Amino acid sequence: MHQVGVNGMAEEKQDPVKLHKEGNTLYEMGKYAEAIEKFLVAAELYRKLNNYFDSAYSYYKAGECAFMLKDYSKAVEHFLKSADLSFSRGFDRFGLSALEYVKDCYRALNEQDKLGEIEKRIKEVKAKLEASLF
């Protein structure tokens, strides 16, 4: 699809699936910074389309990229967005995975206070998940 941009030139409409695939390819090539950009745009587009799982997954992938770059603060930001969106939509197991990564980031940053907080939150989510099995 094409639409006319502000400069009168035809612009391709952004496709979150295509962007996500491009992000995965860049990730596999070790081009993590470029992949982050693709995943973040895909996350926002998915969210606008009310596709919350793929939005949360795209934030998660952006977090993985930042983690690979050892940019743990940015990784925390992306993983928390993924977790918050996941929990708000009932994707608790996926949100838990994002929180586990947050824990690893806080450990790498040596942020003991935040590490304790996130470990408590993880324990609460695990207890909730276990209770829902019975």
Helices and strands as residue ranges (DSSP letters): E 2-4, E 10-12, H 16-28, H 32-48, H 52-68, H 72-88, H 92-109, H 112-132
